């Protein structure tokens, strides 16, 4: 991951809600083709006592069936939000068979 990619410490759920249904491009560190992920949902989480974030939330993405991403820190590009460093966790596909990924902000 390049050092110039910001980790989104100051982002909130409200930052992402207007972009549900839009595409984020996962940048491959080896220069391969970007992988498109669709922001499927922004989900508020329960507040936790003494947690660093007062408004925890998750971002849920769907990806193309032919590409699977490993758990880890990935660079995402978005037309409006710009470039973000986000830790993605693969989740179980739902009935449609599309890969799911979650990014937790807590």
Rosetta blueprint (number, residue, H / E / L):
1 X L
2 X L
3 X L
4 X L
5 X L
6 X L
7 X E
8 X L
9 X L
10 X L
11 X L
12 X L
13 X H
14 X H
15 X H
16 X H
17 X H
18 X L
19 X L
20 X L
21 X L
22 X L
23 X E
24 X E
25 X E
26 X E
27 X E
28 X L
29 X L
30 X L
31 X L
32 X L
33 X L
34 X L
35 X E
36 X E
37 X E
38 X E
39 X E
40 X E
41 X E
42 X E
43 X E
44 X E
45 X L
46 X L
47 X L
48 X L
49 X L
50 X L
51 X L
52 X L
53 X L
54 X L
55 X L
56 X L
57 X E
58 X E
59 X E
60 X E
61 X E
62 X E
63 X E
64 X L
65 X L
66 X L
67 X L
68 X L
69 X L
70 X L
71 X L
72 X E
73 X E
74 X E
75 X E
76 X E
77 X E
78 X E
79 X L
80 X L
81 X L
82 X E
83 X E
84 X E
85 X E
86 X E
87 X E
88 X E
89 X E
90 X E
91 X E
92 X L
93 X L
94 X L
95 X L
96 X L
97 X L
98 X L
99 X L
100 X E
101 X E
102 X E
103 X E
104 X E
105 X E
106 X L
